[in-house]
Amino acid sequence: MMTFSYVAKLPDGRTVNGSLEAASQQMVLTALHQKGLVVVNVKQAAIQARGLKGRVKLDDLAIFSRQLATLVDAGIPVVGGLEAVADQMENATLKGVIIKVKDAVEGGTNLTLAIANQSRIFSPLFVSMVKAGEASGHLAEVLQRLAVYFEKAAALQRRIRSALVYPAIVITMAVVITSILVVAVIPAFKEIFSTMGAALPLPTQILLAFSDFSRRMFVPGLIFLGAGIYAFRKMVLGRPKGRLWFDRTMLKLPVVGILVRKVAIAKFSRTLATLVRSGVQILAALEIVSETAGNRVISDALIKVKTSIREGENIAGPLATSGAFPPMVVRMIAVGEQTGRLDDMLGKIADFYEDQVDAAVAGLTSALEPMIICVLGLIVGSIVFAIFMPIFKMATIVGGHH
């Protein structure tokens, strides 16, 4: 959980200040509204990890969780475990954060709050699971589950990235080679063609005109592209409605949409299974999962599910109504609820969809590779053909005179 400070007004108009621990800002707003308060301001009161540079990868968090779990399970106090893990940690950013957490725990703060105070590194999922582990007395077991969760999430990321590396390299090379030909090579041939004194073939004229246009617009084009990307990120991705439109559009794309949906469902299932298995309350777990789903369509569906559950419904019914989840997922969750093995069913769903993501990525890569090569060959071949047409024509003319 994270600590939030708030300013609110009572029904009689008086202003009150206070703080609450919650998994998200939305949960604080809900709690205050239920108390009949009019919220003026809510902000996170946790101390951020300042002065830290560099990234902390999922693999680093997995190593941290695994090592601390092993030490705690061996009976070593949390402070000693944190100190030992910090000594062995290679990531300098995470090492500094662990030392801050260790100092806070040594000063009397519980581990949950000490970790929540480093929210730049530790997500609400991490904080909630540690809190559940401390409350139940099974901290080592919960940390082991966190390690497994981060390892599987990192493995899924690696599979997607590695599968898309080759197409990305080929596309980049195609753009670079085409740009060099159009901007640097073709102008040299233009000077040669100007000395021939003969009419150029239409493909060559089109290529030379395109080359002239590209050279004039190269720098303005880069500026326009950069400005367009910045505006898109600010005006579309940076706004709730714009992000929802983008995510909904991604899900509707013919091939990519299927992959995006499978990744989102795999992530949802794995995260919710880990939280439920660790004893986190279902409403808090759904709140966290909705924030980490990675797709606003899925997130909005989960928020509606959470509202329905608060009103007394089960999980499967609202999931089916949302239309964001396949029937198989809904049926398996319904079986999990009925048998009391929801976490196991969610784990099976996650395993299944992670395998589906592997298959989808492999299929997408297999389809993209020949398409990219064909397009690159067509572009380069057309440029070479247009360049050499006048040369062949001149050679024919010279040969005819002889």
C-alpha positions in Angstrom: 0.0 0.0 0.0 1.0 3.6 -0.5 0.3 6.5 1.9 -1.7 9.4 0.5 -2.4 12.8 2.2 -5.7 14.5 1.5 -7.5 17.8 2.1 -11.3 17.6 2.2 -14.4 19.5 3.4 -17.0 18.3 5.8 -20.7 18.8 5.1 -20.7 21.9 7.4 -17.9 23.4 5.3 -15.0 22.8 7.6 -11.7 21.7 6.1 -10.0 18.6 7.3 -6.6 17.1 6.6 -5.4 13.5 7.0 -3.7 10.5 5.4 -4.8 7.1 4.3 -3.0 3.9 3.1 -4.4 2.5 -0.1 -3.3 0.7 -3.3 -4.2 3.7 -5.5 -5.4 7.3 -5.5 -8.8 6.1 -6.8 -9.3 3.9 -3.7 -8.6 6.9 -1.4 -11.2 9.0 -3.3 -13.8 6.3 -3.0 -13.1 5.9 0.7 -13.4 9.6 1.3 -16.6 9.9 -0.7 -18.1 7.1 1.3 -17.4 9.1 4.5 -19.4 12.0 3.0 -16.4 14.2 2.5 -15.9 16.6 -0.5 -12.3 16.0 -1.7 -10.2 19.1 -2.4 -6.9 17.5 -3.0 -5.2 14.0 -2.8 -1.6 13.4 -3.3 0.9 10.7 -2.5 2.7 11.3 0.8 5.3 8.6 0.3 8.9 9.8 0.0 10.1 9.2 -3.5 13.5 7.7 -4.3 15.4 10.9 -5.3 18.8 11.2 -6.9 18.6 7.8 -8.4 19.4 7.2 -12.1 19.1 4.1 -14.2 16.5 1.5 -14.7 15.5 -1.4 -12.6 14.4 -4.3 -14.7 12.0 -7.1 -13.9 15.0 -9.5 -13.7 16.5 -7.3 -11.0 13.3 -7.3 -9.0 13.1 -11.1 -9.4 16.6 -11.5 -8.1 15.9 -9.2 -5.1 12.7 -11.0 -4.2 14.3 -14.5 -4.6 17.3 -13.7 -2.5 15.4 -11.9 0.3 12.9 -14.8 0.4 15.7 -17.3 0.8 17.3 -15.3 3.6 14.0 -14.7 5.5 13.0 -18.4 5.1 16.4 -19.3 6.7 15.5 -17.3 9.8 17.6 -14.2 9.1 16.0 -11.0 10.3 14.6 -8.7 7.5 17.3 -6.0 8.2 20.1 -8.5 7.9 18.5 -10.0 4.8 18.2 -6.6 3.1 21.8 -5.7 4.0 23.0 -9.0 2.5 21.0 -8.6 -0.6 22.2 -5.0 -1.1 25.8 -6.2 -0.8 25.3 -8.6 -3.7 23.1 -6.4 -5.9 24.7 -5.4 -9.2 22.1 -2.8 -10.2 23.3 0.4 -8.5 19.8 2.0 -8.5 18.1 -0.9 -6.9 21.1 -1.3 -4.4 20.6 2.3 -3.3 16.9 1.7 -2.8 17.4 -1.5 -0.8 19.8 0.4 1.5 17.1 3.1 2.0 14.5 0.4 2.8 17.0 -1.3 5.2 17.6 2.0 7.0 13.9 2.7 7.4 13.2 -0.8 8.7 16.1 -0.5 11.1 14.6 2.8 12.3 11.3 1.1 13.3 9.3 1.3 10.1 7.6 -1.9 8.9 8.8 -3.4 5.6 5.5 -2.6 3.8 5.7 1.1 4.5 9.5 1.2 3.9 8.9 -0.3 0.4 5.9 1.9 -0.3 8.1 4.9 0.3 10.2 3.9 -2.7 7.3 3.8 -5.1 9.5 4.9 -8.0 10.9 1.3 -7.9 8.2 -0.8 -6.1 4.8 -1.0 -7.7 1.5 -1.2 -5.8 1.5 -4.9 -6.6 4.8 -5.4 -4.8 3.7 -3.3 -1.9 0.3 -5.1 -1.5 1.9 -8.5 -1.6 4.5 -7.6 1.0 1.8 -6.3 3.2 -0.2 -9.5 2.8 3.0 -11.5 3.6 3.8 -9.5 6.7 0.2 -9.7 7.9 -0.1 -13.5 7.4 3.4 -14.3 8.6 4.3 -15.9 5.3 6.7 -13.2 4.0 9.2 -15.6 2.5 6.5 -17.5 0.6 5.0 -14.3 -0.8 8.5 -13.1 -1.9 9.0 -16.4 -3.7 5.7 -15.8 -5.5 6.8 -12.3 -6.4 10.1 -13.7 -7.8 8.2 -16.2 -9.9 5.8 -13.5 -11.1 8.7 -11.2 -12.2 10.6 -14.0 -13.8 7.6 -15.0 -15.9 6.8 -11.4 -16.8 10.4 -10.8 -17.9 10.4 -14.0 -19.9 7.2 -12.9 -21.7 8.8 -9.5 -22.5 12.0 -11.2 -23.8 10.1 -13.6 -26.1 8.2 -10.7 -27.7 11.2 -8.5 -28.1 13.5 -11.2 -29.5 10.9 -12.2 -32.0 10.5 -8.7 -33.2 14.2 -7.8 -33.3 14.8 -9.2 -36.8 11.8 -7.5 -38.5 12.8 -4.2 -36.8 16.4 -4.5 -38.1 15.2 -5.3 -41.6 12.8 -2.3 -41.6 15.5 0.0 -40.3 18.0 -1.1 -42.9 15.4 -0.7 -45.6 14.7 2.9 -44.5 18.4 3.7 -44.2 19.4 2.2 -47.6 16.5 3.8 -49.4 17.3 7.2 -47.8 20.9 7.0 -48.8 20.0 6.0 -52.4 17.4 8.8 -52.7 19.4 11.6 -50.9 23.0 10.8 -51.8 23.4 8.4 -54.7 20.6 9.5 -57.2 21.8 13.2 -57.3 25.2 12.0 -58.6 23.5 10.2 -61.5 21.4 13.3 -62.2 24.6 15.2 -63.1 25.6 12.4 -65.4 22.1 12.3 -67.1 22.2 16.1 -67.6 25.3 15.6 -69.9 23.5 13.1 -72.2 21.3 15.7 -73.9 18.6 13.1 -74.4 15.1 12.8 -73.0 15.0 10.6 -69.9 12.5 7.8 -69.5 9.5 8.5 -67.4 10.5 6.3 -64.4 13.8 8.1 -64.3 12.2 11.5 -64.4 9.8 10.5 -61.5 12.8 9.2 -59.5 14.8 12.3 -60.0 11.9 14.5 -59.0 11.3 12.4 -55.9 15.0 12.7 -55.0 14.9 16.5 -55.4 11.8 16.7 -53.2 13.3 14.4 -50.6 16.5 16.4 -50.3 14.6 19.7 -49.9 12.2 18.2 -47.3 14.6 15.9 -45.5 15.3 18.2 -42.5 11.8 19.7 -42.4 10.4 16.2 -42.6 12.4 15.0 -39.6 11.2 18.0 -37.6 7.6 17.4 -38.7 7.9 13.7 -37.8 9.4 14.5 -34.4 6.7 17.1 -33.7 4.0 14.7 -34.8 5.2 11.9 -32.5 5.4 14.3 -29.6 1.9 15.7 -30.3 0.5 12.2 -30.6 2.0 11.1 -27.3 0.7 14.3 -25.6 -2.7 14.8 -27.2 -3.7 11.1 -27.7 -1.7 8.8 -25.5 -1.5 11.4 -22.7 -5.3 11.8 -22.3 -7.7 9.1 -21.0 -10.1 9.3 -24.0 -7.3 9.3 -26.5 -5.6 6.3 -24.8 -8.9 4.4 -24.7 -9.4 5.1 -28.4 -5.8 4.0 -29.2 -6.0 0.8 -27.1 -9.4 -0.1 -28.6 -8.0 0.4 -32.1 -5.1 -1.8 -31.4 -7.4 -4.6 -30.3 -9.3 -4.3 -33.6 -6.3 -4.7 -35.8 -6.3 -7.9 -37.9 -3.2 -9.7 -36.6 -1.6 -7.3 -34.1 -4.9 -7.0 -32.2 -5.0 -10.7 -31.4 -1.5 -10.6 -30.1 -2.2 -7.5 -27.9 -5.3 -9.1 -26.4 -3.5 -12.3 -25.6 -0.6 -10.4 -23.9 -3.1 -8.4 -21.9 -5.1 -11.5 -20.8 -1.9 -13.4 -19.9 -0.7 -10.4 -17.8 -4.1 -10.0 -16.1 -4.3 -13.7 -15.2 -0.7 -13.9 -13.9 -1.0 -10.8 -11.8 -4.4 -11.6 -10.3 -3.4 -15.2 -9.6 -0.3 -14.0 -7.8 -2.2 -11.5 -5.7 -5.1 -13.9 -4.8 -2.6 -16.7 -3.9 -0.8 -14.3 -1.6 -3.9 -13.3 0.3 -4.6 -9.9 -1.1 -8.3 -9.0 -0.9 -10.1 -9.4 -4.3 -11.2 -5.8 -4.6 -7.7 -4.5 -3.9 -6.3 -7.1 -6.2 -8.6 -6.0 -9.1 -7.7 -2.4 -8.5 -4.0 -3.2 -8.9 -4.6 -5.5 -11.9 -6.6 -2.7 -13.6 -3.7 -0.3 -13.2 -1.2 -2.8 -14.6 -3.2 -4.3 -17.4 -1.4 -2.2 -20.1 -4.6 -1.7 -22.1 -7.4 0.8 -21.2 -10.1 -1.4 -22.6 -9.1 -4.3 -20.2 -8.6 -1.8 -17.4 -12.0 -0.3 -17.8 -13.6 -3.7 -17.9 -11.9 -4.7 -14.7 -13.0 -1.5 -12.9 -16.6 -2.4 -13.8 -16.0 -5.9 -12.6 -14.7 -4.5 -9.3 -17.9 -2.3 -8.9 -20.1 -5.3 -9.6 -18.3 -7.5 -7.1 -18.7 -4.8 -4.4 -22.4 -5.0 -5.1 -22.4 -8.8 -4.4 -21.8 -10.4 -7.7 -19.1 -13.0 -8.6 -16.2 -12.3 -10.9 -17.1 -14.4 -13.9 -20.5 -12.7 -14.5 -19.2 -9.2 -14.9 -16.2 -10.5 -16.9 -18.6 -12.1 -19.4 -20.7 -8.9 -19.6 -17.7 -6.7 -20.3 -17.0 -8.6 -23.6 -13.3 -8.0 -23.2 -12.5 -11.6 -22.2 -12.9 -14.7 -24.3 -15.6 -17.2 -23.2 -13.0 -19.8 -22.3 -11.4 -17.4 -19.8 -14.7 -16.6 -18.2 -15.7 -20.3 -17.9 -12.4 -21.2 -16.3 -12.7 -18.3 -13.8 -16.3 -19.4 -13.0 -15.0 -23.0 -12.3 -12.2 -21.6 -10.1 -14.7 -19.6 -8.1 -17.0 -22.5 -7.6 -14.3 -24.9 -6.5 -12.4 -22.4 -4.4 -9.3 -22.7 -6.6 -9.4 -19.3 -8.4 -5.7 -18.8 -8.2 -4.9 -22.2 -9.8 -7.3 -21.5 -12.6 -5.9 -18.1 -13.2 -2.4 -19.6 -13.3 -3.5 -22.1 -15.9 -5.1 -19.3 -18.0 -1.8 -17.4 -17.8 0.3 -20.4 -18.8 -2.1 -21.1 -21.8 -2.1 -17.5 -23.0 1.7 -17.1 -22.6 2.1 -20.1 -24.9 -0.5 -18.6 -27.2 1.6 -15.4 -27.3 4.7 -17.4 -28.2 2.8 -19.0 -31.1 1.3 -15.7 -32.2 4.6 -13.9 -32.2 6.3 -16.7 -34.1 3.5 -16.6 -36.7 3.6 -12.8 -37.0 7.4 -12.9 -37.4 7.2 -15.6 -40.1 4.6 -13.6 -42.0 6.5 -10.3 -41.7 9.9 -11.4 -42.8 9.1 -12.4 -46.4 6.8 -9.3 -46.8 9.5 -6.9 -45.6 12.2 -8.6 -47.8 9.8 -8.4 -50.9 9.0 -4.7 -50.2 12.7 -3.9 -49.8 13.6 -5.8 -52.9 10.8 -4.0 -54.9 11.9 -0.5 -53.7 15.7 -1.1 -54.3 15.0 -2.9 -57.6 12.8 -0.1 -58.9 15.4 2.6 -58.0 18.2 0.6 -59.7 16.0 0.0 -62.8 15.1 3.7 -63.1 18.8 4.7 -62.7 20.0 2.3 -65.4 17.3 2.8 -67.9 18.9 5.9 -69.5 22.3 4.1 -69.5 20.9 1.1 -71.3 19.1 3.5 -73.7 22.4 5.3 -74.5 24.2 2.1 -75.0 21.5 1.0 -77.5 21.8 4.2 -79.3 25.6 4.0 -79.5 25.4 0.4 -80.6 23.0 1.3 -83.4 25.3 4.0 -84.8 28.1 1.4 -85.1 
